[in-house]
Amino acid sequence: MKESLMDILCDPLDKSELELEVDERDGEEIIEGQLIGTETGEVYPIEDGIPNLLPPDMREE
């Protein structure tokens, strides 16, 4: 995922902002990391460059 997507992404639970934590980056592409809801504290993983913004009860573990 490109970091520029942070301008349009929001927490799907309450539409608040998301904070980005990067674990692995390849140039401008974020490969691994997580998005964290600033109000809810919910964590959304970024795996293989794809953010999983499904609500927690809809994700497969």
C-alpha positions in Angstrom: 0.0 0.0 0.0 1.2 3.5 -0.7 1.5 5.9 2.3 -0.4 8.5 0.3 -3.6 6.3 0.9 -3.5 7.6 4.5 -5.2 10.8 3.2 -8.4 8.9 2.3 -8.4 5.9 4.7 -10.4 6.0 7.9 -11.4 3.6 10.7 -14.4 1.6 9.4 -15.9 1.4 12.8 -16.3 5.1 13.6 -14.7 6.9 10.6 -12.0 8.4 12.8 -8.4 8.8 11.6 -5.9 5.9 11.4 -2.3 5.9 12.6 0.3 4.0 10.5 3.0 1.8 12.0 5.4 0.4 9.4 7.3 -2.9 9.9 8.6 -3.3 6.4 8.9 -0.9 3.5 10.1 -1.2 -0.1 10.6 2.3 -1.4 7.3 4.1 -1.2 5.4 0.8 -0.8 4.4 -0.4 2.7 4.7 -4.2 2.7 4.0 -5.0 6.4 2.6 -3.0 9.2 -0.6 -2.0 10.8 -3.2 0.8 10.9 -4.5 1.7 14.3 -7.8 3.6 15.0 -7.1 6.8 16.9 -10.4 6.6 18.7 -11.2 2.9 18.8 -7.7 1.6 19.2 -8.6 -1.2 16.8 -5.7 -2.7 14.9 -5.9 -3.4 11.2 -3.0 -5.4 9.7 -1.2 -4.6 6.5 0.1 -7.9 4.9 1.8 -8.2 1.6 1.0 -4.5 0.9 -2.7 -5.0 1.4 -4.5 -3.3 4.4 -7.3 -5.5 5.9 -9.9 -3.0 7.0 -12.6 -5.5 7.7 -14.2 -5.0 11.2 -12.7 -7.4 13.7 -15.7 -9.7 13.9 -15.6 -10.3 10.1 -11.9 -11.2 9.8 -10.7 -14.8 9.5 -7.8 -15.5 11.8 
